[in-house]
Amino acid sequence: MTSPRRERREPEPEPGDPERLYVITGGPDGAARAPLDLVTMVVSRTEPTPTVQPEQAAILRLCRAPLSVAEISAYLSLPFSVVTALLTELLSTELVESRAPVVRAALPDRSLLEAVMHGLQKL
């Protein structure tokens, strides 16, 4: 009786493997990418369909609530450039929408706050 032979498996490609990233983005097709930066907010407009790539489906699931491109990149452990390529395709098919981040309102003038504080203290 012989013992079963162990098969050697190919090692799983690392997340930063250039070949894997090339396949995910579809290679250099020369198409222009959407003007996204790290703080651009992205929100999905629909649930993932069976025709989208697994990475794009993950983006659609993550972005049910608005997320920045930097957060998406961190959650998926993918470089910013790869995420922008994936988001460009999702934006062109209108599966997601993007917008500039909400800027915090400017703080009121310190003298105004002091005047309010003094008025409240006199009450």
C-alpha contacts under 8 A as a table, 3 or more apart, distances in Angstrom:
res1	aa1	res2	aa2	distance
13	P	17	D	6.09
13	P	20	R	7.37
14	E	17	D	5.18
15	P	20	R	7.58
15	P	77	S	6.98
15	P	78	L	7.08
16	G	20	R	7.58
16	G	21	L	7.05
16	G	78	L	7.15
16	G	79	P	7.87
17	D	20	R	5.39
17	D	21	L	6.37
18	P	21	L	5.07
18	P	22	Y	6.03
19	E	22	Y	5.07
19	E	23	V	6.33
20	R	23	V	5.18
20	R	24	I	6.20
21	L	24	I	5.02
21	L	25	T	6.23
21	L	82	V	6.91
22	Y	25	T	5.46
22	Y	26	G	6.06
22	Y	27	G	5.04
23	V	26	G	5.10
23	V	27	G	6.28
24	I	27	G	7.81
24	I	55	E	7.78
24	I	82	V	7.66
24	I	86	L	7.99
25	T	28	P	7.89
25	T	82	V	6.20
25	T	85	A	5.98
25	T	86	L	6.46
26	G	29	D	7.21
28	P	31	A	7.85
33	R	84	T	7.07
33	R	85	A	6.39
33	R	88	T	5.70
34	A	84	T	7.21
34	A	85	A	7.99
34	A	87	L	7.78
34	A	88	T	5.22
34	A	91	L	7.94
36	L	40	T	5.99
36	L	69	V	7.68
36	L	84	T	6.75
37	D	40	T	5.49
37	D	69	V	6.96
38	L	68	S	6.54
38	L	69	V	5.12
38	L	70	A	4.84
38	L	80	F	7.87
39	V	68	S	5.15
39	V	69	V	6.09
39	V	70	A	6.53
39	V	100	A	7.30
39	V	101	P	6.31
40	T	68	S	5.32
40	T	69	V	5.88
40	T	98	S	6.63
40	T	99	R	5.94
40	T	100	A	5.03
40	T	101	P	5.76
41	M	66	P	5.92
41	M	67	L	5.32
41	M	68	S	4.33
41	M	69	V	6.49
41	M	98	S	5.49
41	M	99	R	5.37
41	M	100	A	6.04
41	M	101	P	5.71
42	V	63	C	6.47
42	V	66	P	5.36
42	V	67	L	5.42
42	V	68	S	6.00
42	V	69	V	6.89
42	V	96	V	6.70
42	V	97	E	5.80
42	V	98	S	4.45
42	V	99	R	6.71
43	V	60	L	7.80
43	V	63	C	4.78
43	V	64	R	5.96
43	V	65	A	6.01
43	V	66	P	4.59
43	V	67	L	6.65
43	V	96	V	5.61
43	V	97	E	5.62
43	V	98	S	6.47
44	S	47	E	7.52
44	S	60	L	5.36
44	S	61	R	7.66
44	S	63	C	5.22
44	S	64	R	5.51
44	S	65	A	7.68
44	S	66	P	7.85
44	S	95	L	6.07
44	S	96	V	4.17
44	S	97	E	6.39
45	R	64	R	7.88
45	R	94	E	7.53
45	R	95	L	5.37
45	R	96	V	5.13
45	R	97	E	6.90
46	T	60	L	7.41
46	T	95	L	5.97
46	T	96	V	7.48
47	E	60	L	6.48
47	E	61	R	7.04
48	P	52	V	6.86
48	P	56	Q	7.85
48	P	57	A	5.09
48	P	60	L	5.97
48	P	61	R	7.18
49	T	52	V	5.94
49	T	57	A	7.49
52	V	56	Q	6.07
52	V	57	A	6.15
53	Q	56	Q	5.15
53	Q	57	A	6.16
54	P	57	A	4.98
54	P	58	A	6.18
55	E	58	A	5.02
55	E	59	I	6.33
55	E	76	L	7.93
55	E	86	L	7.87
56	Q	59	I	4.96
56	Q	60	L	6.26
56	Q	86	L	6.42
56	Q	87	L	7.74
56	Q	90	L	7.44
57	A	60	L	5.05
57	A	61	R	6.26
58	A	61	R	5.13
58	A	62	L	6.07
58	A	76	L	7.94
59	I	62	L	5.06
59	I	63	C	5.99
59	I	72	I	7.00
60	L	63	C	5.28
60	L	64	R	6.74
60	L	95	L	7.79
60	L	96	V	7.37
61	R	64	R	5.89
62	L	65	A	7.30
62	L	67	L	7.79
62	L	72	I	7.49
63	C	66	P	5.50
63	C	67	L	5.90
67	L	71	E	6.23
67	L	72	I	6.69
68	S	71	E	5.21
68	S	72	I	6.40
69	V	72	I	5.08
69	V	73	S	6.12
69	V	80	F	7.54
69	V	83	V	7.43
69	V	84	T	7.73
70	A	73	S	5.09
70	A	74	A	6.21
70	A	80	F	7.05
71	E	74	A	5.04
71	E	75	Y	6.07
72	I	75	Y	5.19
72	I	76	L	6.11
72	I	83	V	7.52
73	S	76	L	5.37
73	S	77	S	5.77
73	S	78	L	5.20
73	S	79	P	6.11
73	S	80	F	5.78
73	S	83	V	6.10
74	A	77	S	4.99
74	A	78	L	6.77
78	L	82	V	6.45
78	L	83	V	6.59
79	P	82	V	5.41
79	P	83	V	6.43
80	F	83	V	5.13
80	F	84	T	6.16
81	S	84	T	5.17
81	S	85	A	6.32
82	V	85	A	5.11
82	V	86	L	6.33
83	V	86	L	5.08
83	V	87	L	6.02
84	T	87	L	4.96
84	T	88	T	5.92
85	A	88	T	5.16
85	A	89	E	6.63
86	L	89	E	5.42
86	L	90	L	6.41
87	L	90	L	4.88
87	L	91	L	5.91
87	L	96	V	7.81
88	T	91	L	5.09
88	T	92	S	6.17
89	E	92	S	5.13
89	E	93	T	6.38
90	L	93	T	5.26
90	L	94	E	6.06
90	L	95	L	5.30
90	L	96	V	5.84
91	L	94	E	4.82
91	L	95	L	6.13
91	L	96	V	5.43
91	L	97	E	6.15
91	L	98	S	7.81
92	S	95	L	7.84
93	T	96	V	7.99
94	E	97	E	6.72
108	P	112	L	6.87
108	P	113	L	7.10
109	D	112	L	5.36
109	D	113	L	6.63
110	R	113	L	5.12
110	R	114	E	6.21
111	S	114	E	5.04
111	S	115	A	6.11
112	L	115	A	5.08
112	L	116	V	6.27
113	L	116	V	5.14
113	L	117	M	6.11
114	E	117	M	4.96
114	E	118	H	6.08
115	A	118	H	5.19
115	A	119	G	6.09
116	V	119	G	5.05
116	V	120	L	6.17
117	M	120	L	5.17
117	M	121	Q	6.23
118	H	121	Q	5.03
118	H	122	K	6.34
119	G	122	K	5.28
119	G	123	L	6.78
120	L	123	L	5.38
